Amino acid sequence: MTTRKMTFTLPEALASRLVNCVPAGKRSKYVAKALNEKLFERDRRLKESCLLANNGPDVQAIEKECDAIIEN
């Protein structure tokens, strides 16, 4: 797996917690895992929201109208 070095600015309290809780040699892996989990959860919620919105009665009614236009 390729990697990319990046620079981030964190609030002092958060940076201190990271330094105090995660050993120096493991911080990049820790942050990468936490970020991956957060982005995965964001994507999951976005997909769920889209499914709920697309299955709403208003959207289904519009789809039926469009289908009727296309079939004619």
PDB file of N, CA, C and O in Angstrom, chain B, residues numbered from 101:
ATOM      1  N   MET B 101       0.844  -1.169   0.000  1.00  0.00           N
ATOM      2  CA  MET B 101       0.000   0.000   0.000  1.00  0.00           C
ATOM      3  C   MET B 101       0.896   1.242   0.000  1.00  0.00           C
ATOM      4  O   MET B 101       1.827   1.352   0.798  1.00  0.00           O
ATOM      5  N   THR B 102       0.603   2.150  -0.888  1.00  0.00           N
ATOM      6  CA  THR B 102       1.359   3.396  -0.907  1.00  0.00           C
ATOM      7  C   THR B 102       0.851   4.318   0.194  1.00  0.00           C
ATOM      8  O   THR B 102      -0.290   4.203   0.641  1.00  0.00           O
ATOM      9  N   THR B 103       1.699   5.215   0.614  1.00  0.00           N
ATOM     10  CA  THR B 103       1.317   6.158   1.656  1.00  0.00           C
ATOM     11  C   THR B 103       1.626   7.580   1.202  1.00  0.00           C
ATOM     12  O   THR B 103       2.387   7.791   0.257  1.00  0.00           O
ATOM     13  N   ARG B 104       1.041   8.529   1.868  1.00  0.00           N
ATOM     14  CA  ARG B 104       1.296   9.939   1.598  1.00  0.00           C
ATOM     15  C   ARG B 104       1.484  10.641   2.936  1.00  0.00           C
ATOM     16  O   ARG B 104       0.683  10.473   3.855  1.00  0.00           O
ATOM     17  N   LYS B 105       2.523  11.409   3.032  1.00  0.00           N
ATOM     18  CA  LYS B 105       2.764  12.184   4.239  1.00  0.00           C
ATOM     19  C   LYS B 105       1.938  13.461   4.151  1.00  0.00           C
ATOM     20  O   LYS B 105       1.939  14.145   3.127  1.00  0.00           O
ATOM     21  N   MET B 106       1.231  13.776   5.243  1.00  0.00           N
ATOM     22  CA  MET B 106       0.382  14.959   5.288  1.00  0.00           C
ATOM     23  C   MET B 106       0.617  15.681   6.605  1.00  0.00           C
ATOM     24  O   MET B 106       1.091  15.096   7.579  1.00  0.00           O
ATOM     25  N   THR B 107       0.280  16.946   6.616  1.00  0.00           N
ATOM     26  CA  THR B 107       0.402  17.752   7.827  1.00  0.00           C
ATOM     27  C   THR B 107      -0.976  18.240   8.226  1.00  0.00           C
ATOM     28  O   THR B 107      -1.727  18.753   7.397  1.00  0.00           O
ATOM     29  N   PHE B 108      -1.303  18.080   9.487  1.00  0.00           N
ATOM     30  CA  PHE B 108      -2.586  18.518  10.019  1.00  0.00           C
ATOM     31  C   PHE B 108      -2.359  19.405  11.225  1.00  0.00           C
ATOM     32  O   PHE B 108      -1.355  19.269  11.924  1.00  0.00           O
ATOM     33  N   THR B 109      -3.271  20.293  11.466  1.00  0.00           N
ATOM     34  CA  THR B 109      -3.259  21.100  12.669  1.00  0.00           C
ATOM     35  C   THR B 109      -4.406  20.630  13.547  1.00  0.00           C
ATOM     36  O   THR B 109      -5.550  20.551  13.100  1.00  0.00           O
ATOM     37  N   LEU B 110      -4.094  20.320  14.796  1.00  0.00           N
ATOM     38  CA  LEU B 110      -5.094  19.843  15.743  1.00  0.00           C
ATOM     39  C   LEU B 110      -5.202  20.819  16.910  1.00  0.00           C
ATOM     40  O   LEU B 110      -4.229  21.491  17.253  1.00  0.00           O
ATOM     41  N   PRO B 111      -6.371  20.897  17.512  1.00  0.00           N
ATOM     42  CA  PRO B 111      -6.475  21.681  18.742  1.00  0.00           C
ATOM     43  C   PRO B 111      -5.512  21.109  19.788  1.00  0.00           C
ATOM     44  O   PRO B 111      -5.295  19.898  19.840  1.00  0.00           O
ATOM     45  N   GLU B 112      -4.952  21.959  20.597  1.00  0.00           N
ATOM     46  CA  GLU B 112      -3.936  21.538  21.574  1.00  0.00           C
ATOM     47  C   GLU B 112      -4.431  20.405  22.474  1.00  0.00           C
ATOM     48  O   GLU B 112      -3.699  19.450  22.733  1.00  0.00           O
ATOM     49  N   ALA B 113      -5.664  20.512  22.947  1.00  0.00           N
ATOM     50  CA  ALA B 113      -6.188  19.474  23.847  1.00  0.00           C
ATOM     51  C   ALA B 113      -6.245  18.116  23.151  1.00  0.00           C
ATOM     52  O   ALA B 113      -5.922  17.095  23.759  1.00  0.00           O
ATOM     53  N   LEU B 114      -6.649  18.095  21.892  1.00  0.00           N
ATOM     54  CA  LEU B 114      -6.731  16.841  21.152  1.00  0.00           C
ATOM     55  C   LEU B 114      -5.335  16.285  20.872  1.00  0.00           C
ATOM     56  O   LEU B 114      -5.097  15.085  21.008  1.00  0.00           O
ATOM     57  N   ALA B 115      -4.426  17.158  20.483  1.00  0.00           N
ATOM     58  CA  ALA B 115      -3.046  16.729  20.233  1.00  0.00           C
ATOM     59  C   ALA B 115      -2.433  16.146  21.500  1.00  0.00           C
ATOM     60  O   ALA B 115      -1.737  15.132  21.436  1.00  0.00           O
ATOM     61  N   SER B 116      -2.674  16.761  22.631  1.00  0.00           N
ATOM     62  CA  SER B 116      -2.151  16.254  23.909  1.00  0.00           C
ATOM     63  C   SER B 116      -2.720  14.889  24.237  1.00  0.00           C
ATOM     64  O   SER B 116      -2.003  14.006  24.707  1.00  0.00           O
ATOM     65  N   ARG B 117      -3.989  14.720  23.994  1.00  0.00           N
ATOM     66  CA  ARG B 117      -4.601  13.404  24.252  1.00  0.00           C
ATOM     67  C   ARG B 117      -3.973  12.339  23.369  1.00  0.00           C
ATOM     68  O   ARG B 117      -3.689  11.235  23.831  1.00  0.00           O
ATOM     69  N   LEU B 118      -3.757  12.664  22.102  1.00  0.00           N
ATOM     70  CA  LEU B 118      -3.136  11.710  21.181  1.00  0.00           C
ATOM     71  C   LEU B 118      -1.733  11.341  21.660  1.00  0.00           C
ATOM     72  O   LEU B 118      -1.379  10.163  21.711  1.00  0.00           O
ATOM     73  N   VAL B 119      -0.942  12.345  22.008  1.00  0.00           N
ATOM     74  CA  VAL B 119       0.432  12.113  22.463  1.00  0.00           C
ATOM     75  C   VAL B 119       0.451  11.282  23.745  1.00  0.00           C
ATOM     76  O   VAL B 119       1.302  10.407  23.909  1.00  0.00           O
ATOM     77  N   ASN B 120      -0.487  11.557  24.650  1.00  0.00           N
ATOM     78  CA  ASN B 120      -0.519  10.844  25.933  1.00  0.00           C
ATOM     79  C   ASN B 120      -1.076   9.429  25.824  1.00  0.00           C
ATOM     80  O   ASN B 120      -0.738   8.566  26.634  1.00  0.00           O
ATOM     81  N   CYS B 121      -1.919   9.186  24.835  1.00  0.00           N
ATOM     82  CA  CYS B 121      -2.601   7.886  24.761  1.00  0.00           C
ATOM     83  C   CYS B 121      -2.005   6.916  23.748  1.00  0.00           C
ATOM     84  O   CYS B 121      -2.180   5.704  23.879  1.00  0.00           O
ATOM     85  N   VAL B 122      -1.303   7.428  22.742  1.00  0.00           N
ATOM     86  CA  VAL B 122      -0.819   6.569  21.659  1.00  0.00           C
ATOM     87  C   VAL B 122       0.704   6.702  21.570  1.00  0.00           C
ATOM     88  O   VAL B 122       1.225   7.810  21.444  1.00  0.00           O
ATOM     89  N   PRO B 123       1.412   5.576  21.636  1.00  0.00           N
ATOM     90  CA  PRO B 123       2.878   5.632  21.548  1.00  0.00           C
ATOM     91  C   PRO B 123       3.348   6.276  20.245  1.00  0.00           C
ATOM     92  O   PRO B 123       2.673   6.182  19.219  1.00  0.00           O
ATOM     93  N   ALA B 124       4.498   6.924  20.293  1.00  0.00           N
ATOM     94  CA  ALA B 124       5.025   7.691  19.158  1.00  0.00           C
ATOM     95  C   ALA B 124       5.069   6.900  17.861  1.00  0.00           C
ATOM     96  O   ALA B 124       4.709   7.450  16.820  1.00  0.00           O
ATOM     97  N   GLY B 125       5.476   5.685  17.863  1.00  0.00           N
ATOM     98  CA  GLY B 125       5.610   4.908  16.640  1.00  0.00           C
ATOM     99  C   GLY B 125       4.299   4.386  16.074  1.00  0.00           C
ATOM    100  O   GLY B 125       4.282   3.783  15.001  1.00  0.00           O
ATOM    101  N   LYS B 126       3.211   4.610  16.779  1.00  0.00           N
ATOM    102  CA  LYS B 126       1.916   4.048  16.357  1.00  0.00           C
ATOM    103  C   LYS B 126       0.875   5.114  16.033  1.00  0.00           C
ATOM    104  O   LYS B 126      -0.271   4.784  15.728  1.00  0.00           O
ATOM    105  N   ARG B 127       1.253   6.374  16.094  1.00  0.00           N
ATOM    106  CA  ARG B 127       0.265   7.446  15.920  1.00  0.00           C
ATOM    107  C   ARG B 127      -0.296   7.528  14.508  1.00  0.00           C
ATOM    108  O   ARG B 127      -1.500   7.721  14.337  1.00  0.00           O
ATOM    109  N   SER B 128       0.549   7.386  13.494  1.00  0.00           N
ATOM    110  CA  SER B 128       0.048   7.463  12.119  1.00  0.00           C
ATOM    111  C   SER B 128      -0.971   6.365  11.849  1.00  0.00           C
ATOM    112  O   SER B 128      -2.023   6.612  11.260  1.00  0.00           O
ATOM    113  N   LYS B 129      -0.651   5.163  12.280  1.00  0.00           N
ATOM    114  CA  LYS B 129      -1.571   4.036  12.079  1.00  0.00           C
ATOM    115  C   LYS B 129      -2.876   4.270  12.848  1.00  0.00           C
ATOM    116  O   LYS B 129      -3.960   3.977  12.344  1.00  0.00           O
ATOM    117  N   TYR B 130      -2.764   4.792  14.049  1.00  0.00           N
ATOM    118  CA  TYR B 130      -3.933   5.064  14.876  1.00  0.00           C
ATOM    119  C   TYR B 130      -4.843   6.101  14.209  1.00  0.00           C
ATOM    120  O   TYR B 130      -6.056   5.909  14.115  1.00  0.00           O
ATOM    121  N   VAL B 131      -4.240   7.200  13.749  1.00  0.00           N
ATOM    122  CA  VAL B 131      -5.013   8.260  13.106  1.00  0.00           C
ATOM    123  C   VAL B 131      -5.624   7.750  11.807  1.00  0.00           C
ATOM    124  O   VAL B 131      -6.778   8.055  11.509  1.00  0.00           O
ATOM    125  N   ALA B 132      -4.871   6.979  11.030  1.00  0.00           N
ATOM    126  CA  ALA B 132      -5.389   6.428   9.771  1.00  0.00           C
ATOM    127  C   ALA B 132      -6.594   5.527  10.028  1.00  0.00           C
ATOM    128  O   ALA B 132      -7.590   5.593   9.308  1.00  0.00           O
ATOM    129  N   LYS B 133      -6.499   4.692  11.051  1.00  0.00           N
ATOM    130  CA  LYS B 133      -7.613   3.789  11.378  1.00  0.00           C
ATOM    131  C   LYS B 133      -8.836   4.590  11.820  1.00  0.00           C
ATOM    132  O   LYS B 133      -9.954   4.316  11.386  1.00  0.00           O
ATOM    133  N   ALA B 134      -8.619   5.578  12.682  1.00  0.00           N
ATOM    134  CA  ALA B 134      -9.738   6.395  13.166  1.00  0.00           C
ATOM    135  C   ALA B 134     -10.394   7.164  12.024  1.00  0.00           C
ATOM    136  O   ALA B 134     -11.620   7.244  11.950  1.00  0.00           O
ATOM    137  N   LEU B 135      -9.585   7.723  11.141  1.00  0.00           N
ATOM    138  CA  LEU B 135     -10.112   8.470  10.004  1.00  0.00           C
ATOM    139  C   LEU B 135     -10.872   7.553   9.048  1.00  0.00           C
ATOM    140  O   LEU B 135     -11.934   7.921   8.546  1.00  0.00           O
ATOM    141  N   ASN B 136     -10.338   6.378   8.799  1.00  0.00           N
ATOM    142  CA  ASN B 136     -11.012   5.414   7.931  1.00  0.00           C
ATOM    143  C   ASN B 136     -12.377   5.021   8.498  1.00  0.00           C
ATOM    144  O   ASN B 136     -13.363   4.953   7.764  1.00  0.00           O
ATOM    145  N   GLU B 137     -12.427   4.765   9.802  1.00  0.00           N
ATOM    146  CA  GLU B 137     -13.694   4.405  10.433  1.00  0.00           C
ATOM    147  C   GLU B 137     -14.707   5.552  10.342  1.00  0.00           C
ATOM    148  O   GLU B 137     -15.886   5.326  10.069  1.00  0.00           O
ATOM    149  N   LYS B 138     -14.244   6.765  10.571  1.00  0.00           N
ATOM    150  CA  LYS B 138     -15.133   7.934  10.515  1.00  0.00           C
ATOM    151  C   LYS B 138     -15.676   8.141   9.098  1.00  0.00           C
ATOM    152  O   LYS B 138     -16.866   8.401   8.921  1.00  0.00           O
ATOM    153  N   LEU B 139     -14.803   8.025   8.086  1.00  0.00           N
ATOM    154  CA  LEU B 139     -15.242   8.209   6.701  1.00  0.00           C
ATOM    155  C   LEU B 139     -16.160   7.068   6.246  1.00  0.00           C
ATOM    156  O   LEU B 139     -17.117   7.297   5.507  1.00  0.00           O
ATOM    157  N   PHE B 140     -15.867   5.847   6.689  1.00  0.00           N
ATOM    158  CA  PHE B 140     -16.730   4.710   6.365  1.00  0.00           C
ATOM    159  C   PHE B 140     -18.127   4.939   6.930  1.00  0.00           C
ATOM    160  O   PHE B 140     -19.126   4.697   6.253  1.00  0.00           O
ATOM    161  N   GLU B 141     -18.191   5.407   8.180  1.00  0.00           N
ATOM    162  CA  GLU B 141     -19.495   5.665   8.815  1.00  0.00           C
ATOM    163  C   GLU B 141     -20.219   6.803   8.105  1.00  0.00           C
ATOM    164  O   GLU B 141     -21.438   6.742   7.940  1.00  0.00           O
ATOM    165  N   ARG B 142     -19.504   7.829   7.687  1.00  0.00           N
ATOM    166  CA  ARG B 142     -20.098   8.938   6.938  1.00  0.00           C
ATOM    167  C   ARG B 142     -20.702   8.433   5.638  1.00  0.00           C
ATOM    168  O   ARG B 142     -21.830   8.787   5.296  1.00  0.00           O
ATOM    169  N   ASP B 143     -19.951   7.600   4.908  1.00  0.00           N
ATOM    170  CA  ASP B 143     -20.448   7.041   3.648  1.00  0.00           C
ATOM    171  C   ASP B 143     -21.673   6.157   3.874  1.00  0.00           C
ATOM    172  O   ASP B 143     -22.617   6.178   3.085  1.00  0.00           O
ATOM    173  N   ARG B 144     -21.648   5.379   4.960  1.00  0.00           N
ATOM    174  CA  ARG B 144     -22.771   4.493   5.264  1.00  0.00           C
ATOM    175  C   ARG B 144     -24.030   5.315   5.534  1.00  0.00           C
ATOM    176  O   ARG B 144     -25.109   4.984   5.043  1.00  0.00           O
ATOM    177  N   ARG B 145     -23.890   6.394   6.318  1.00  0.00           N
ATOM    178  CA  ARG B 145     -25.045   7.242   6.615  1.00  0.00           C
ATOM    179  C   ARG B 145     -25.547   7.950   5.368  1.00  0.00           C
ATOM    180  O   ARG B 145     -26.755   8.104   5.188  1.00  0.00           O
ATOM    181  N   LEU B 146     -24.639   8.380   4.508  1.00  0.00           N
ATOM    182  CA  LEU B 146     -25.031   9.042   3.269  1.00  0.00           C
ATOM    183  C   LEU B 146     -25.819   8.088   2.370  1.00  0.00           C
ATOM    184  O   LEU B 146     -26.858   8.462   1.826  1.00  0.00           O
ATOM    185  N   LYS B 147     -25.329   6.860   2.216  1.00  0.00           N
ATOM    186  CA  LYS B 147     -26.041   5.866   1.400  1.00  0.00           C
ATOM    187  C   LYS B 147     -27.414   5.572   1.983  1.00  0.00           C
ATOM    188  O   LYS B 147     -28.400   5.470   1.253  1.00  0.00           O
ATOM    189  N   GLU B 148     -27.473   5.435   3.302  1.00  0.00           N
ATOM    190  CA  GLU B 148     -28.752   5.162   3.963  1.00  0.00           C
ATOM    191  C   GLU B 148     -29.730   6.318   3.737  1.00  0.00           C
ATOM    192  O   GLU B 148     -30.910   6.092   3.471  1.00  0.00           O
ATOM    193  N   SER B 149     -29.241   7.540   3.843  1.00  0.00           N
ATOM    194  CA  SER B 149     -30.091   8.711   3.621  1.00  0.00           C
ATOM    195  C   SER B 149     -30.612   8.755   2.190  1.00  0.00           C
ATOM    196  O   SER B 149     -31.779   9.070   1.954  1.00  0.00           O
ATOM    197  N   CYS B 150     -29.741   8.439   1.241  1.00  0.00           N
ATOM    198  CA  CYS B 150     -30.165   8.434  -0.164  1.00  0.00           C
ATOM    199  C   CYS B 150     -31.234   7.375  -0.411  1.00  0.00           C
ATOM    200  O   CYS B 150     -32.217   7.629  -1.107  1.00  0.00           O
ATOM    201  N   LEU B 151     -31.044   6.199   0.155  1.00  0.00           N
ATOM    202  CA  LEU B 151     -32.041   5.141  -0.012  1.00  0.00           C
ATOM    203  C   LEU B 151     -33.385   5.563   0.581  1.00  0.00           C
ATOM    204  O   LEU B 151     -34.432   5.354  -0.032  1.00  0.00           O
ATOM    205  N   LEU B 152     -33.352   6.158   1.777  1.00  0.00           N
ATOM    206  CA  LEU B 152     -34.600   6.603   2.400  1.00  0.00           C
ATOM    207  C   LEU B 152     -35.267   7.691   1.570  1.00  0.00           C
ATOM    208  O   LEU B 152     -36.481   7.670   1.366  1.00  0.00           O
ATOM    209  N   ALA B 153     -34.473   8.637   1.093  1.00  0.00           N
ATOM    210  CA  ALA B 153     -35.035   9.732   0.293  1.00  0.00           C
ATOM    211  C   ALA B 153     -35.601   9.218  -1.021  1.00  0.00           C
ATOM    212  O   ALA B 153     -36.675   9.650  -1.442  1.00  0.00           O
ATOM    213  N   ASN B 154     -34.900   8.311  -1.671  1.00  0.00           N
ATOM    214  CA  ASN B 154     -35.340   7.800  -2.970  1.00  0.00           C
ATOM    215  C   ASN B 154     -36.534   6.868  -2.867  1.00  0.00           C
ATOM    216  O   ASN B 154     -37.226   6.639  -3.859  1.00  0.00           O
ATOM    217  N   ASN B 155     -36.783   6.333  -1.692  1.00  0.00           N
ATOM    218  CA  ASN B 155     -37.930   5.448  -1.509  1.00  0.00           C
ATOM    219  C   ASN B 155     -39.129   6.162  -0.907  1.00  0.00           C
ATOM    220  O   ASN B 155     -40.137   5.531  -0.589  1.00  0.00           O
ATOM    221  N   GLY B 156     -39.024   7.472  -0.750  1.00  0.00           N
ATOM    222  CA  GLY B 156     -40.136   8.243  -0.195  1.00  0.00           C
ATOM    223  C   GLY B 156     -41.304   8.289  -1.168  1.00  0.00           C
ATOM    224  O   GLY B 156     -41.111   8.142  -2.375  1.00  0.00           O
ATOM    225  N   PRO B 157     -42.497   8.487  -0.662  1.00  0.00           N
ATOM    226  CA  PRO B 157     -43.695   8.478  -1.510  1.00  0.00           C
ATOM    227  C   PRO B 157     -43.675   9.572  -2.580  1.00  0.00           C
ATOM    228  O   PRO B 157     -44.166   9.353  -3.688  1.00  0.00           O
ATOM    229  N   ASP B 158     -43.121  10.731  -2.272  1.00  0.00           N
ATOM    230  CA  ASP B 158     -43.064  11.814  -3.268  1.00  0.00           C
ATOM    231  C   ASP B 158     -42.181  11.430  -4.447  1.00  0.00           C
ATOM    232  O   ASP B 158     -42.533  11.671  -5.602  1.00  0.00           O
ATOM    233  N   VAL B 159     -41.045  10.838  -4.152  1.00  0.00           N
ATOM    234  CA  VAL B 159     -40.107  10.449  -5.208  1.00  0.00           C
ATOM    235  C   VAL B 159     -40.721   9.335  -6.053  1.00  0.00           C
ATOM    236  O   VAL B 159     -40.598   9.343  -7.278  1.00  0.00           O
ATOM    237  N   GLN B 160     -41.368   8.399  -5.416  1.00  0.00           N
ATOM    238  CA  GLN B 160     -41.989   7.303  -6.161  1.00  0.00           C
ATOM    239  C   GLN B 160     -43.095   7.827  -7.073  1.00  0.00           C
ATOM    240  O   GLN B 160     -43.265   7.331  -8.187  1.00  0.00           O
ATOM    241  N   ALA B 161     -43.841   8.817  -6.614  1.00  0.00           N
ATOM    242  CA  ALA B 161     -44.903   9.393  -7.448  1.00  0.00           C
ATOM    243  C   ALA B 161     -44.304  10.092  -8.673  1.00  0.00           C
ATOM    244  O   ALA B 161     -44.824   9.972  -9.782  1.00  0.00           O
ATOM    245  N   ILE B 162     -43.215  10.818  -8.460  1.00  0.00           N
ATOM    246  CA  ILE B 162     -42.538  11.486  -9.582  1.00  0.00           C
ATOM    247  C   ILE B 162     -41.993  10.453 -10.561  1.00  0.00           C
ATOM    248  O   ILE B 162     -42.088  10.642 -11.774  1.00  0.00           O
ATOM    249  N   GLU B 163     -41.427   9.373 -10.053  1.00  0.00           N
ATOM    250  CA  GLU B 163     -40.908   8.315 -10.934  1.00  0.00           C
ATOM    251  C   GLU B 163     -42.025   7.702 -11.769  1.00  0.00           C
ATOM    252  O   GLU B 163     -41.827   7.420 -12.950  1.00  0.00           O
ATOM    253  N   LYS B 164     -43.196   7.493 -11.172  1.00  0.00           N
ATOM    254  CA  LYS B 164     -44.333   6.935 -11.915  1.00  0.00           C
ATOM    255  C   LYS B 164     -44.758   7.885 -13.030  1.00  0.00           C
ATOM    256  O   LYS B 164     -45.069   7.453 -14.140  1.00  0.00           O
ATOM    257  N   GLU B 165     -44.770   9.177 -12.726  1.00  0.00           N
ATOM    258  CA  GLU B 165     -45.132  10.159 -13.748  1.00  0.00           C
ATOM    259  C   GLU B 165     -44.124  10.143 -14.890  1.00  0.00           C
ATOM    260  O   GLU B 165     -44.498  10.184 -16.062  1.00  0.00           O
ATOM    261  N   CYS B 166     -42.857  10.082 -14.541  1.00  0.00           N
ATOM    262  CA  CYS B 166     -41.805  10.055 -15.577  1.00  0.00           C
ATOM    263  C   CYS B 166     -41.888   8.775 -16.399  1.00  0.00           C
ATOM    264  O   CYS B 166     -41.739   8.813 -17.620  1.00  0.00           O
ATOM    265  N   ASP B 167     -42.120   7.670 -15.757  1.00  0.00           N
ATOM    266  CA  ASP B 167     -42.250   6.397 -16.468  1.00  0.00           C
ATOM    267  C   ASP B 167     -43.422   6.455 -17.448  1.00  0.00           C
ATOM    268  O   ASP B 167     -43.334   5.938 -18.562  1.00  0.00           O
ATOM    269  N   ALA B 168     -44.517   7.088 -17.026  1.00  0.00           N
ATOM    270  CA  ALA B 168     -45.684   7.200 -17.896  1.00  0.00           C
ATOM    271  C   ALA B 168     -45.357   8.060 -19.124  1.00  0.00           C
ATOM    272  O   ALA B 168     -45.816   7.759 -20.226  1.00  0.00           O
ATOM    273  N   ILE B 169     -44.590   9.098 -18.949  1.00  0.00           N
ATOM    274  CA  ILE B 169     -44.197   9.967 -20.063  1.00  0.00           C
ATOM    275  C   ILE B 169     -43.296   9.197 -21.026  1.00  0.00           C
ATOM    276  O   ILE B 169     -43.470   9.281 -22.242  1.00  0.00           O
ATOM    277  N   ILE B 170     -42.346   8.455 -20.494  1.00  0.00           N
ATOM    278  CA  ILE B 170     -41.401   7.700 -21.317  1.00  0.00           C
ATOM    279  C   ILE B 170     -42.114   6.605 -22.091  1.00  0.00           C
ATOM    280  O   ILE B 170     -41.771   6.351 -23.246  1.00  0.00           O
ATOM    281  N   GLU B 171     -43.098   5.951 -21.485  1.00  0.00           N
ATOM    282  CA  GLU B 171     -43.804   4.855 -22.146  1.00  0.00           C
ATOM    283  C   GLU B 171     -44.703   5.343 -23.274  1.00  0.00           C
ATOM    284  O   GLU B 171     -45.021   4.580 -24.186  1.00  0.00           O
ATOM    285  N   ASN B 172     -45.110   6.589 -23.223  1.00  0.00           N
ATOM    286  CA  ASN B 172     -46.021   7.119 -24.259  1.00  0.00           C
ATOM    287  C   ASN B 172     -45.278   7.580 -25.432  1.00  0.00           C
ATOM    288  O   ASN B 172     -45.879   8.053 -26.396  1.00  0.00           O
TER     289      ASN B 172
END
